[in-house]
Amino acid sequence: MTSLDSPIPRFHLAVPVDDLAAARRFYGDVLGLTQGRSADTWVDWDLHGHQFVTHLAPERAQRVHNPVDGHDVPVPHFGLVLTVDAFQKLAERLRTADTEFVIEPYVRFAGQQGEQWTMFLLDPAGNALEFKAFADDSQVFAT
């Protein structure tokens, strides 16, 4: 099944960046995303079948952090829910690229309802990304 055939709707997200060349290096080289259409002020990316766009926007609003499990979680943030194997491979890819984590990869809710791997990082423009993984997909929305 392709992402076009998926019963789960794909999202479209556009985020501001202050340097398109740095965004191309990060999203293309570090994260390994495929670039789609582009212009002088924006670039489309294939984020695992979702349309993700970086738009040139030199001025940004101040970031907010919320305390979660003893960490300062940056808000807003976005990312993907991956398999544990894909999460570990991405974490290794990010470490190899000397990525500075806002929150290092770790297991949250270990042995409890909703157990998940999570990590937070910033792109070169300061946009916060969170990647997660659940060993049991039924726990994604567990209460």
C-alpha positions in Angstrom: 0.0 0.0 0.0 1.3 3.5 -0.8 0.7 6.6 1.2 -1.9 7.6 -1.4 -3.8 4.3 -0.7 -3.7 4.7 3.1 -7.0 4.9 4.9 -5.4 7.4 7.3 -5.6 11.0 5.9 -2.3 12.6 5.2 -1.5 15.9 6.8 -0.1 19.1 5.3 2.0 21.3 7.6 4.0 24.5 6.8 6.6 25.8 9.2 8.7 29.0 9.1 12.5 28.8 8.5 15.0 31.6 8.4 17.4 29.9 6.0 16.2 27.6 3.1 19.7 26.2 2.4 20.0 25.1 6.1 16.5 23.6 5.9 17.5 21.7 2.8 20.6 20.3 4.5 18.7 19.3 7.7 15.5 17.9 6.2 17.2 16.4 3.1 20.6 15.3 4.3 20.1 14.8 8.0 16.5 13.5 8.1 16.7 12.0 4.6 13.4 13.4 3.4 12.7 13.6 -0.4 12.3 17.1 -1.7 9.3 18.0 -3.8 8.5 21.2 -5.5 10.2 24.4 -4.4 10.5 28.1 -5.1 12.7 30.9 -3.8 10.7 31.1 -0.6 9.5 27.6 0.1 10.3 23.8 -0.2 7.9 20.9 -0.2 9.1 17.7 1.6 7.7 14.1 1.7 7.5 13.4 5.4 6.6 9.7 5.2 3.7 10.5 2.8 2.7 13.7 4.5 3.2 17.1 2.8 5.6 19.2 4.9 6.6 22.6 3.7 9.4 24.9 4.9 8.5 28.6 4.2 11.1 31.4 4.4 10.1 33.6 7.3 13.0 35.5 8.9 10.9 36.7 11.9 9.6 34.3 14.4 7.5 34.3 17.6 9.0 33.5 20.9 9.0 29.8 21.8 7.1 28.4 24.8 8.1 25.3 27.0 5.8 23.2 29.1 7.1 20.9 31.9 6.4 17.2 31.1 8.1 14.4 33.1 10.9 16.7 34.3 11.6 17.9 30.8 11.0 21.3 29.2 8.9 20.3 26.2 9.0 22.9 23.4 5.6 24.2 22.1 4.7 24.1 19.3 6.2 20.9 18.0 5.5 18.2 15.4 6.8 14.9 14.3 5.9 11.3 13.5 4.9 8.1 15.4 7.3 5.5 14.1 8.0 1.8 14.7 10.5 1.2 17.5 13.0 0.0 14.9 12.5 3.1 12.7 12.8 5.3 15.8 16.1 3.7 16.9 17.5 4.0 13.3 16.5 7.7 13.2 18.0 8.3 16.6 21.3 6.8 15.4 21.2 8.8 12.2 20.7 12.0 14.3 23.5 11.1 16.6 25.8 10.4 13.6 24.9 13.9 12.3 25.9 15.3 15.7 22.4 16.6 16.3 21.9 18.3 19.6 18.7 16.9 21.3 16.4 19.1 23.3 15.3 15.8 25.0 17.5 12.8 24.4 15.8 9.6 23.2 14.2 7.8 26.2 11.3 5.5 27.2 8.4 7.4 28.8 5.8 5.5 30.9 8.1 2.4 31.1 6.0 -0.6 32.0 2.8 1.5 32.1 -0.1 2.2 29.9 1.1 4.3 26.9 4.7 3.2 27.1 6.6 5.0 24.3 10.0 6.1 23.1 10.4 9.8 22.5 13.0 12.4 21.5 12.9 16.1 20.8 15.2 18.2 18.6 15.2 21.5 16.8 15.7 22.1 13.1 18.2 24.9 12.1 15.4 27.5 12.3 14.4 26.5 15.8 11.2 24.5 14.9 10.8 21.7 17.4 10.3 18.1 16.3 9.2 15.1 18.4 9.5 11.6 17.2 7.8 8.8 19.1 7.5 5.0 18.9 5.2 2.5 20.6 6.0 -1.2 20.8 2.2 -1.7 20.9 0.4 0.5 18.4 -2.8 0.1 20.4 -1.2 2.3 23.1 -1.0 5.4 20.9 -4.2 6.8 22.4 -4.3 4.9 25.7 -5.7 6.6 28.7 
